[in-house]
Amino acid sequence: MLRLISVGNSLPYSWPVDISATFTPGNVAQLTASGNAVVATVSNGTAPIGIIDDIKTKAFTSVSWDELVVVPAVGVPGPGGTLITDVEIKAELRNPNISPDSFVSIPVSVQLIPRNGVVIFPVGTTLNLDDGGTGTFNSIKTNVRYTYQIPNIIGDDSTQGSHRVTVWFQRGIYQTDVFDTAASYPLNANLFVNEKGMLTTTQPTPNHPSVGLVTSPPTPLFAWLEFLFL
């Protein structure tokens, strides 16, 4: 989704849409050639022109940002005086149907079962939480981020009638829940566009230009990225 916070009096531009493209509001657009026509498609980050404000997708998605996962664990002695688990421990996330390439777990590495929304702490995972103040680590704590498909809601195509896509290209402040969950978003960090047309703080190559700045990072309670588009 895309929210306009402050964009002045300017209006967006409407371009013919690439019929093969899929996108949601908040993706970034760029122009490409299709036969003899110039059409708008999802940017690969090299020549972004603006922010898409239409939907053309097969499914709706959303973001879970810094979801806390805590599991009790019985520790056995490990290297360096640590306590580790000697069995696998499963935990269920808030949402199933997770996009595997969007998934990040910090600071503990886990195995993901994306369709069911389940994570597995493997044998040998170090206990890192004293839950209850017992004086001994008795749990494992990590934070996860991911994009997931919202179940039972089919996609939509707001370009079907006009065959055109709305793109905001002017300087302004926007909010979106479409961004790269694998990146972190410090205040005032430069924003780029990845190969999927999502905003990210990771510059894919030196040839990928900056398109904006982070003005308000996402949080667990408000998983939206606010940014200044330049």
C-alpha distance (Angstrom), angle and dihedral (degrees) to the residues before:
residue distance angle dihedral
M1 . . .
L2 3.79 . .
R3 3.79 129.9 .
L4 3.78 124.5 -168.6
I5 3.80 111.6 -140.9
S6 3.81 102.9 168.2
V7 3.81 122.3 -6.9
G8 3.80 102.8 143.2
N9 3.80 120.7 -134.5
S10 3.81 97.9 -45.1
L11 3.78 122.3 118.0
P12 3.81 126.6 -137.9
Y13 3.79 123.0 -107.1
S14 3.80 124.5 -114.5
W15 3.81 118.1 -142.2
P16 3.80 131.2 180.0
V17 3.79 106.1 -94.9
D18 3.79 128.8 -122.6
I19 3.82 102.0 -114.2
S20 3.81 92.0 -147.1
A21 3.82 95.3 53.0
T22 3.80 125.2 100.3
F23 3.79 122.2 -162.8
T24 3.79 146.8 145.3
P25 3.82 130.9 -139.7
G26 3.81 106.2 -74.4
N27 3.78 96.9 39.7
V28 3.81 114.9 118.4
A29 3.81 121.8 -116.4
Q30 3.76 135.6 -146.5
L31 3.79 133.7 177.4
T32 3.78 125.9 -104.1
A33 3.79 138.6 170.7
S34 3.79 120.6 -102.2
G35 3.79 110.0 -179.3
N36 3.80 105.3 -53.8
A37 3.80 94.0 -22.6
V38 3.79 133.4 87.4
V39 3.81 110.8 -133.9
A40 3.79 137.3 176.5
T41 3.79 119.5 -112.8
V42 3.80 138.3 161.6
S43 3.79 111.5 -63.5
N44 3.78 122.2 -116.3
G45 3.80 88.4 -155.2
T46 3.79 99.3 -101.2
A47 3.83 100.3 92.8
P48 3.82 109.7 14.8
I49 3.81 116.4 176.6
G50 3.81 105.6 177.0
I51 3.78 150.2 -42.2
I52 3.80 121.2 -64.6
D53 3.81 117.4 -124.6
D54 3.81 99.1 -175.4
I55 3.78 135.3 75.6
K56 3.80 128.3 -127.8
T57 3.76 110.1 159.9
K58 3.78 145.6 121.8
A59 3.82 94.9 -129.9
F60 3.79 141.1 15.5
T61 3.80 119.7 -113.7
S62 3.79 137.4 -170.5
V63 3.81 139.3 -175.4
S64 3.78 131.8 -111.4
W65 3.80 107.5 -159.8
D66 3.81 123.2 -160.3
E67 3.80 95.3 -19.1
L68 3.79 108.5 -172.5
V69 3.80 117.5 -126.2
V70 3.81 119.3 -171.3
V71 3.82 123.2 172.6
P72 3.83 128.1 178.6
A73 3.79 113.5 -121.0
V74 3.77 139.4 -177.3
G75 3.78 108.9 -132.0
V76 3.79 130.5 -146.2
P77 3.81 123.9 -167.2
G78 3.79 113.2 -76.2
P79 3.80 137.4 176.4
G80 3.79 118.8 -51.0
G81 3.79 94.8 14.3
T82 3.81 93.3 -61.3
L83 3.78 127.9 138.3
I84 3.79 116.9 -123.9
T85 3.79 134.8 -178.4
D86 3.79 117.8 -109.1
V87 3.83 94.0 -162.3
E88 3.80 134.8 52.5
I89 3.80 114.6 -99.3
K90 3.81 122.6 -156.9
A91 3.80 126.9 -154.3
E92 3.79 129.5 -175.8
L93 3.81 118.3 -132.4
R94 3.80 124.3 -143.6
N95 3.80 92.9 -103.9
P96 3.82 137.9 35.5
N97 3.84 128.0 -153.3
I98 3.80 94.3 59.5
S99 3.80 123.4 -179.3
P100 3.84 101.9 -120.8
D101 3.80 95.8 -149.8
S102 3.82 90.7 55.4
F103 3.80 95.2 53.7
V104 3.81 121.5 110.6
S105 3.82 129.4 170.5
I106 3.82 119.2 -165.7
P107 3.02 128.6 -139.0
V108 3.82 98.6 -11.1
S109 3.80 122.0 56.3
V110 3.80 114.9 -131.3
Q111 3.78 138.7 175.6
L112 3.80 115.5 -113.6
I113 3.80 129.5 -144.4
P114 3.82 95.4 -164.5
R115 3.80 101.8 -169.6
N116 3.81 94.3 53.0
G117 3.81 96.9 34.9
V118 3.79 92.9 -123.5
V119 3.81 128.5 142.5
I120 3.79 126.0 -159.8
F121 3.80 123.6 -150.8
P122 3.81 101.8 -149.6
V123 3.79 127.5 -135.7
G124 3.79 109.3 -78.3
T125 3.82 96.3 35.2
T126 3.81 110.3 149.1
L127 3.80 117.6 -119.5
N128 3.81 108.2 -124.2
L129 3.83 107.5 171.1
D130 3.78 134.3 72.9
D131 3.79 97.6 -154.9
G132 3.80 108.2 -166.1
G133 3.80 99.0 13.1
T134 3.80 96.8 -91.3
G135 3.80 93.0 147.5
T136 3.81 92.2 -115.3
F137 3.79 130.3 82.8
N138 3.81 106.6 -106.6
S139 3.82 103.4 160.2
I140 3.79 144.7 43.5
K141 3.80 120.7 -125.6
T142 3.79 129.9 -169.2
N143 3.80 139.6 152.8
V144 3.80 121.5 -130.2
R145 3.81 133.4 -164.3
Y146 3.76 126.5 -168.2
T147 3.78 148.6 145.3
Y148 3.79 116.4 -117.9
Q149 3.78 137.8 -172.7
I150 3.79 114.3 -114.4
P151 3.83 105.8 -125.2
N152 3.79 125.3 -124.1
I153 3.82 94.2 14.3
I154 3.79 115.8 107.8
G155 3.77 122.1 -149.7
D156 3.77 127.3 -93.9
D157 3.81 138.0 -144.1
S158 3.79 116.6 -149.5
T159 3.83 90.1 175.2
Q160 3.80 94.5 60.5
G161 3.80 96.8 100.6
S162 3.79 101.6 37.6
H163 3.83 99.9 28.6
R164 3.80 85.6 -141.4
V165 3.79 132.6 110.7
T166 3.81 127.8 -141.8
V167 3.81 115.1 -128.6
W168 3.81 127.2 -175.3
F169 3.80 106.6 -148.4
Q170 3.80 103.2 163.4
R171 3.78 128.6 99.6
G172 3.80 111.2 -90.0
I173 3.79 148.2 116.5
Y174 3.81 117.3 -83.9
Q175 3.80 139.6 169.8
T176 3.79 126.4 -144.3
D177 3.79 140.4 169.2
V178 3.82 90.5 -152.6
F179 3.81 108.1 93.8
D180 3.79 142.1 113.9
T181 3.81 106.4 -76.7
A182 3.81 91.5 -166.4
A183 3.82 90.3 70.9
S184 3.80 130.3 71.3
Y185 3.80 121.2 -127.1
P186 3.81 114.8 -145.4
L187 3.79 117.0 -177.2
N188 3.85 112.2 -84.6
A189 3.82 92.8 10.4
N190 3.80 116.7 150.4
L191 3.79 115.8 -104.2
F192 3.79 126.7 -142.2
V193 3.81 134.3 174.7
N194 3.80 122.3 -109.7
E195 3.80 128.0 -147.1
K196 3.82 90.9 -86.0
G197 3.79 94.5 55.9
M198 3.82 93.8 -105.0
L199 3.79 127.0 134.6
T200 3.79 114.4 -109.1
T201 3.79 139.5 164.6
T202 3.81 90.1 -135.5
Q203 3.80 112.6 93.4
P204 3.84 105.4 -141.6
T205 3.83 93.9 -156.2
P206 3.82 136.1 -11.4
N207 3.82 87.1 -100.8
H208 3.81 92.8 63.4
P209 3.82 108.6 96.5
S210 3.78 125.7 -139.7
V211 3.81 112.4 -107.9
G212 3.80 101.9 -176.0
L213 3.79 152.3 -28.1
V214 3.81 133.4 -95.3
T215 3.82 109.3 -108.9
S216 3.82 97.3 172.1
P217 3.83 123.7 11.7
P218 3.81 122.1 -137.1
T219 3.81 116.9 -99.1
P220 3.82 134.8 -166.1
L221 3.82 89.3 -101.6
F222 3.82 95.8 42.9
A223 3.78 110.9 29.7
W224 3.81 94.9 -172.4
L225 3.78 127.7 112.3
E226 3.81 115.6 -136.1
F227 3.78 114.6 -159.8
L228 3.78 145.9 166.3
F229 3.80 109.1 -120.3
L230 3.79 111.2 -148.2
